[in-house]
Amino acid sequence: MKFWLSRPDLAGHPVQAAGSGDVTAWFLGTSSVLLSDGDTAVLTDGFVTRPGLARVAFGRIAPDPDVVRRAVERLGTPPIAAVVCVHSHYDHALDAPVWASLTGADLVGSESTANIGRGLGVPEPSLRVAGEGDVLTYGGFELAFVESEHSPGDRYPGTVDAALVPPRRSREWRTGTVYAVFVRHRGGTVLVHASAGFRRGALHGLRADVVYLGVGTLGKQPSRYVEEYWDEVVRATGARRVVPVHWDDFFVSLDRPLRPLPRFADDLDVTMRRLSALAARDGVEVLLPVAWQPCDPFGERPRTS
């Protein structure tokens, strides 16, 4: 019997295999993905502080620079040129300015993200505000931005309209612009689509090899919604591999193994069952990512957890 406080079991789901290629990817929980070709790296979000539920719900939160510094060191001090926030909620943008300051990277995102950076002293020349259709180049990577939608039930809609100086309430990290980000490289194209929302037709005609697909709340959505989301993101871009992200309990430290959110919050078993059926229909493989493990996002055969 599945109790509402129980958690799905990750065992049995295919996972990404360790390895490397022209581009190497590391998953850092939630929707934080580091992509590097050895000369240049780009990072989405970089949320590693992961304050606990009680502090998020009732207190004030702030990034922990020591946690970010240890993450940089654990990754081998990668040559990060851009930290991209896919939107500006705290579980995406809390730590991003610290990564930018520690590595000298640009902080890229909406004007809300820029104001979060200003609150932590990121220099103005390092703040890059991206608009619909913008393309930014960093070394061998080309980042193309398409505006998207947050998943249903956005708790903190709106924008951050002034420099946000932490510690502050979690609700003050408002959504801002939501992006689908195409990361193009000679080795292939990765689409980071971290929120389980979409704009109909927005990605039609754009191609990706791999989608890091946000699945938060999908276990609570109607089947019809999940199928339309898949069609508008995965089928529309022709991707042959999907890596679900934003399924893990982000109130738990990254020093511990990733685990899904409790079933009362979401249900990864339901999500994976629905995605697996759609993937089988379309000839797409679905692989769960492993935290801190380098992998080739485009190659390497999966293994079973």
C-alpha positions in Angstrom: 0.0 0.0 0.0 1.3 3.5 -0.9 1.0 5.9 1.9 0.9 9.6 1.2 4.2 10.2 3.1 6.0 7.4 1.3 8.4 8.0 -1.6 8.7 6.2 -4.9 11.5 3.8 -5.3 14.2 4.6 -7.8 15.3 1.0 -8.3 14.5 -0.4 -11.7 14.5 2.8 -13.6 17.2 3.1 -16.3 19.8 5.7 -15.4 22.5 7.6 -17.3 25.8 5.7 -17.5 29.0 7.3 -16.4 31.2 8.5 -19.3 32.4 11.5 -21.3 32.4 12.7 -24.8 32.7 15.9 -26.8 30.4 17.3 -24.1 30.3 16.0 -20.5 27.3 16.6 -18.3 26.9 16.6 -14.5 23.6 16.7 -12.8 23.4 18.6 -9.5 19.9 17.9 -8.5 16.6 19.8 -9.3 17.3 21.4 -12.7 21.0 22.2 -12.3 23.1 20.8 -15.1 26.7 21.5 -15.9 27.8 21.0 -19.5 31.5 21.2 -20.4 33.7 20.6 -23.4 36.9 21.0 -21.4 37.5 24.5 -22.6 34.2 26.1 -21.7 31.3 25.2 -19.4 27.8 26.4 -18.9 25.6 25.8 -15.9 21.9 26.0 -15.5 20.7 27.3 -12.1 23.4 25.7 -9.8 21.0 25.4 -6.8 23.1 23.5 -4.2 22.4 25.3 -0.9 19.0 23.5 -0.6 17.7 25.0 2.7 15.4 22.7 4.7 11.6 22.8 4.5 11.0 24.6 7.8 13.3 27.4 6.9 11.8 27.8 3.4 8.3 27.7 4.8 8.7 29.8 8.0 12.0 31.6 7.9 14.4 33.5 5.7 16.8 31.9 3.2 20.2 32.9 1.7 22.8 31.1 -0.4 25.6 29.4 1.4 28.9 30.4 -0.3 30.8 27.6 1.4 28.4 25.0 -0.1 28.7 26.5 -3.5 32.5 26.6 -3.2 32.7 23.0 -2.2 30.5 22.1 -5.3 32.9 24.0 -7.6 35.8 22.1 -6.1 34.0 18.7 -6.3 33.4 19.3 -10.0 37.1 20.0 -10.5 36.8 23.8 -10.8 35.2 23.8 -14.3 35.7 26.7 -16.7 32.2 28.1 -16.3 31.5 31.0 -18.6 27.8 31.3 -18.0 25.3 30.5 -15.3 21.8 30.5 -16.8 18.7 30.7 -14.6 15.7 29.1 -16.4 13.5 31.2 -14.1 13.9 33.1 -10.9 12.3 31.0 -8.1 14.7 30.3 -5.2 15.2 26.7 -6.2 16.7 28.0 -9.5 18.2 31.3 -8.7 19.3 31.3 -5.0 22.9 30.3 -5.6 23.4 31.4 -9.2 24.9 34.8 -8.3 27.5 33.0 -6.0 28.5 30.7 -8.8 29.0 33.7 -11.1 31.0 35.6 -8.6 33.3 32.6 -7.7 34.0 31.6 -11.3 33.8 35.0 -13.1 30.9 33.7 -15.2 28.1 35.8 -16.7 24.8 35.5 -14.9 22.2 35.0 -17.6 18.4 35.1 -17.3 15.5 37.6 -17.0 15.6 41.0 -15.5 14.3 39.3 -12.3 17.5 37.2 -12.3 19.6 40.3 -12.9 18.0 41.9 -9.8 18.8 38.8 -7.8 22.4 39.1 -9.0 22.5 42.8 -8.1 21.4 41.9 -4.6 24.5 39.8 -4.2 26.9 42.2 -5.9 27.4 40.6 -9.3 29.0 43.3 -11.5 26.7 44.9 -14.0 28.8 43.9 -17.0 28.4 40.2 -15.9 24.5 40.4 -16.0 23.0 39.3 -19.3 19.3 39.6 -19.8 18.0 37.2 -22.4 14.9 37.8 -24.5 12.8 35.6 -26.8 15.0 34.3 -29.6 18.3 35.7 -28.2 21.4 33.6 -28.9 24.5 33.9 -26.8 27.9 32.3 -27.6 30.4 31.1 -25.0 33.4 29.2 -26.4 32.0 26.2 -28.3 28.5 26.6 -26.9 25.6 28.5 -28.4 22.7 29.3 -26.0 19.3 30.0 -27.7 16.4 31.2 -25.5 12.7 30.5 -26.1 10.2 31.9 -23.6 8.0 29.3 -22.0 5.6 28.8 -19.1 5.9 27.6 -15.6 4.3 24.3 -14.6 0.7 24.6 -13.4 0.2 26.0 -10.0 3.0 28.6 -9.9 3.2 29.6 -6.2 5.2 32.7 -6.7 4.3 34.4 -9.9 5.4 37.9 -10.8 8.8 39.6 -11.1 11.7 40.7 -8.9 11.7 44.5 -9.5 14.6 45.6 -7.3 17.9 44.3 -6.1 17.1 41.3 -3.8 19.4 41.2 -0.8 19.2 38.0 1.2 18.2 36.6 3.7 14.6 37.0 2.5 11.4 35.0 2.4 11.4 32.3 -0.2 8.3 33.8 -1.9 10.4 36.9 -2.8 12.2 34.9 -5.5 9.4 35.4 -8.0 9.2 33.6 -11.3 10.3 36.3 -13.8 10.6 34.9 -17.4 10.6 31.2 -17.9 13.0 29.9 -20.6 13.5 26.8 -22.6 17.3 26.9 -23.3 18.8 25.2 -26.3 22.5 24.5 -25.7 24.1 23.8 -29.1 27.6 22.4 -29.6 29.4 20.5 -32.3 28.7 17.3 -30.3 24.9 17.8 -30.3 22.1 19.9 -28.9 20.7 19.8 -25.4 17.4 21.4 -24.5 17.0 22.3 -20.9 13.3 22.6 -20.3 13.2 22.7 -16.6 9.5 23.6 -15.9 6.7 21.3 -16.8 4.8 24.0 -18.6 4.8 25.0 -22.3 3.6 27.4 -24.9 1.8 25.7 -27.7 3.9 25.8 -30.9 6.8 27.6 -29.3 9.4 24.8 -30.0 8.0 23.7 -33.4 10.8 23.7 -36.0 13.6 23.7 -33.4 15.7 20.6 -33.0 17.4 18.9 -30.0 19.1 15.6 -29.5 18.5 15.4 -25.8 15.9 17.0 -23.5 16.5 17.6 -19.8 12.8 17.6 -19.1 11.3 19.2 -16.0 8.8 16.8 -14.5 7.9 18.5 -11.3 4.1 18.2 -10.6 3.6 15.9 -13.6 2.5 13.1 -11.3 -0.4 15.2 -10.2 -1.5 16.4 -13.7 -4.1 14.7 -15.9 -2.8 12.2 -18.4 -4.0 14.5 -21.3 -1.8 17.3 -20.0 1.3 15.1 -19.7 0.8 13.8 -23.3 0.4 17.4 -24.6 3.5 18.5 -22.7 5.5 15.6 -24.2 4.3 16.4 -27.7 5.0 20.1 -27.4 8.6 19.6 -26.1 9.9 16.1 -27.0 8.1 15.2 -30.2 8.3 18.8 -31.4 12.1 18.9 -31.2 12.7 15.4 -32.4 14.7 14.4 -29.3 15.7 10.8 -29.0 16.6 10.9 -25.3 14.8 12.4 -22.3 16.5 13.0 -19.0 13.8 13.9 -16.3 14.9 16.6 -13.9 13.3 18.5 -11.0 11.9 15.3 -9.5 14.2 15.1 -6.4 13.4 16.3 -2.9 15.3 19.7 -2.9 14.9 20.2 0.8 17.5 17.4 1.3 21.3 18.1 1.2 23.2 17.1 -1.9 25.6 15.3 0.4 23.0 12.6 0.6 21.7 10.4 -2.3 18.9 11.9 -4.3 15.4 10.8 -3.4 12.0 11.6 -4.9 9.6 14.0 -3.3 6.9 12.3 -1.1 3.8 11.2 -2.9 1.7 13.8 -1.3 3.8 16.5 -3.2 4.3 14.6 -6.4 4.5 11.0 -7.6 7.5 10.0 -9.7 6.1 6.5 -10.2 3.1 7.9 -12.0 5.3 10.3 -14.0 7.8 7.7 -15.1 5.0 5.3 -16.1 3.3 7.9 -18.3 6.6 9.1 -19.8 7.7 5.5 -20.5 4.5 4.8 -22.4 5.0 7.9 -24.5 8.7 7.1 -25.1 7.9 3.6 -26.2 5.3 5.0 -28.7 7.9 7.5 -30.1 11.1 5.4 -29.9 12.7 7.7 -27.3 14.7 6.5 -24.3 14.1 7.9 -20.8 17.0 7.9 -18.4 17.2 9.3 -14.8 20.3 11.3 -14.1 22.7 10.5 -11.3 24.0 13.3 -9.1 27.7 14.3 -9.5 28.4 11.7 -12.1 30.0 12.8 -15.3 28.2 11.4 -18.4 28.0 11.8 -22.1 24.5 13.3 -22.7 24.4 12.1 -26.3 26.0 8.6 -25.9 26.8 5.8 -23.5 24.3 3.1 -23.0 22.1 3.3 -20.0 22.4 1.0 -16.9 19.7 0.0 -14.5 19.7 1.5 -11.0 
